[in-house]
Amino acid sequence: SAKPYNPLRQVLNAIGRGDEVQWLRYDGWGMIEHPCEEKELRWKVELGPDVFEQGPLAEFGGTEAQREFRELQDITIELYLE
């Protein structure tokens, strides 16, 4: 993963063990609701820079969502940079 977007890699990097694992890149998370049933539903959440902002946030977030999300990013930037 780049940056890293992989949450496990973020944790292992934080404790100094991230280089001990061979990492595979992936571009999303998958979900299966009601597996093996007639009403089974499969969906995927893509990962990467701006995917959330240009996808679900833009579609479902409402008029202030983009601004609010940027404010959240600004407030929490120090957590990401550490």
C-alpha positions in Angstrom: 0.0 0.0 0.0 1.1 3.5 -0.6 1.1 6.2 2.1 0.0 3.6 3.8 -3.7 3.2 3.3 -3.6 -0.2 4.8 -4.7 0.1 8.5 -2.7 -2.9 9.6 0.4 -1.4 8.0 -0.2 1.9 9.8 -0.2 0.0 13.1 2.9 -2.1 12.4 4.7 1.0 11.2 3.8 2.8 14.4 5.5 0.1 16.4 8.5 -0.2 14.1 7.6 -3.6 12.6 6.1 -2.6 9.2 9.2 -3.7 7.3 9.0 -7.2 8.5 6.0 -8.1 6.4 5.7 -8.6 2.6 2.8 -6.3 1.7 0.4 -6.8 -1.2 -1.4 -3.8 -2.7 -5.2 -3.8 -2.8 -7.6 -1.1 -4.1 -10.6 -1.7 -1.9 -12.6 -3.4 0.8 -15.3 -5.9 -0.1 -18.5 -6.7 1.9 -21.1 -9.4 1.5 -24.4 -8.9 3.2 -26.6 -12.0 3.9 -24.1 -14.5 2.4 -25.5 -17.7 0.9 -29.0 -16.3 1.0 -31.3 -15.3 -1.8 -31.0 -11.6 -0.8 -27.2 -11.7 -0.8 -25.7 -8.3 -1.6 -22.0 -7.7 -2.6 -20.4 -4.3 -2.7 -16.9 -2.8 -2.7 -15.5 0.4 -1.2 -12.5 1.6 -3.2 -9.5 3.1 -1.5 -7.0 5.8 -2.5 -6.6 9.6 -2.5 -9.8 11.5 -3.1 -11.9 8.3 -3.8 -14.1 8.9 -0.7 -14.5 12.7 -1.3 -15.3 12.3 -5.0 -17.5 9.2 -4.5 -19.7 8.5 -1.5 -19.2 11.9 0.2 -20.1 13.8 -2.9 -23.1 11.6 -3.6 -24.6 11.2 -0.1 -22.9 13.8 2.1 -25.1 16.9 1.5 -24.1 20.4 0.7 -21.7 21.0 3.6 -20.0 17.6 3.6 -17.0 18.4 1.5 -16.1 21.5 3.6 -16.7 19.6 6.9 -14.5 16.7 5.7 -11.7 19.1 4.8 -12.0 20.7 8.3 -11.8 17.3 9.9 -8.7 16.5 7.8 -7.1 19.8 8.9 -7.9 19.2 12.5 -6.4 15.7 12.5 -3.4 16.2 10.2 -0.9 15.9 13.1 -2.3 12.4 13.9 -1.5 11.4 10.3 1.9 12.9 10.1 3.3 11.2 13.2 
